[in-house]
């Protein structure tokens, strides 16, 4: 809100001005009754009527002005909050994003911040205005008649106890409602992303029932909170109407004793009605503020999550020397957050410039985790990961990742043209650079067949392309930047064997001194690598060439025998 200090002052100020003019209305009505109507003075009635219209117009102008400033401050603050939260999420490491969950982060960015925006808007408009009118009406009632005004003194504290009591009960419940909303969003997201799998297994009915349970639980919680909140209106109406009866009772006695006039009794009833209206507004405001505070605490909870990847790098990028390995692991151990056992342990190896390193192993052996440590998506628990002889923790993150091209396991493309997607790798890449990368990635042929060239439009997630086409484009995107280290994390799994072979040959011929890490389940994909790392349950079971490992590493030999014929394996051994 610091950028909207002026609006945050002017909004409530104009609302107070509106309220001030509103407090004069019952006095004007009282004068109309006591002077105009009693004296049958039509001119005076019209004159007071004009005053009422003038007060209404001034109040409307003040209200519109207050609304403008409040809306400007609320939307501006929510926009800044959303931008800051998005930037903060972007700085979180894989560890925090895995822990918090995507569905939760989406809820914080959308629903929660919208509730905060609504809370700010209503707070600026009503938080000062409503109490001002309530206590202002009580003060004005004392100026009319002290004895009748004591009804106000009793009524207002009772109403405050009811309002704030209900607020104290409802606030924790609104937090529970928002948590259940997270679960509903998570279920929705899983169903939309996995719609093909759900239909393939004919699970629509069971998934619908699961959603009904989660959504039904949300509805029940909302109805329960709604019932508690709904008590505000009838309870306040009952208290106020009893107070109105008391005012009329006391006022009637005063009129009968010629102490009060009928107009003043009407003014007192009007003040009581004003208190009723404002307390109803105040009650609704408290509900909105309760939601906003609960949501703001949830948003703040994300801001309190600190990234485990701290950018402690110094300025400048260390130049690579031929003596230092391009990438090196020294007795490295890694543990996922909350895990009891290390995902990787005792990993030590070197990769020199220009080498191709194959990484193979069973499912869950830690292949992807290993290569994700090089660009520092995760930090090692112990040991070291070095690039160009320097610990990755000592690099500026931008500098480190500028050296590395990553082709992730899941092919992700973004909405826009092919040219826009390719320039994620290098913003100033020329069309020639892009076409060169497409040639190497074996993607040029299908791009040319589309007839749109680099202006080919790509849907969100690349859903207008096949899995193999998406994989080839993500490989090309990484190659565009000509990185010093290229990491291909099982990124050719959707390619046929012939295309895969051409791709490996093109990468080998066109990458020069680039160090290439190829993670794959296929032995044929990595058999030509200079060094092959064999992982088994997080440990390095073997390291060497294809031929060496067939002789010396039983784990690697079993993998090859499961994929190749016995004759092929024996031929490779010779």
RARA-V660180 format. One record per helix or strand. SS is the DSSP state (H for helix, E for strand). FROM is the first residue (numbers start at 1). LEN is the number of residues. If there is no record, write none. Layout:
# RARA-V660180
SS & FROM & LEN
SS & FROM & LEN
This chain:
# RARA-V660180
H & 2 & 36
H & 42 & 50
H & 94 & 7
H & 102 & 43
H & 146 & 48
H & 195 & 6
H & 204 & 53
H & 262 & 42
E & 327 & 8
E & 344 & 8
E & 356 & 6
H & 367 & 6
E & 382 & 6
E & 390 & 2
H & 392 & 3
H & 397 & 6
E & 404 & 4
E & 416 & 2
H & 418 & 5
H & 431 & 10
H & 444 & 7
H & 453 & 3
E & 457 & 2
H & 460 & 3
H & 467 & 14
E & 485 & 5
H & 497 & 14
E & 515 & 5
H & 523 & 4
E & 531 & 6
E & 539 & 6
H & 546 & 7
H & 554 & 10
H & 566 & 8
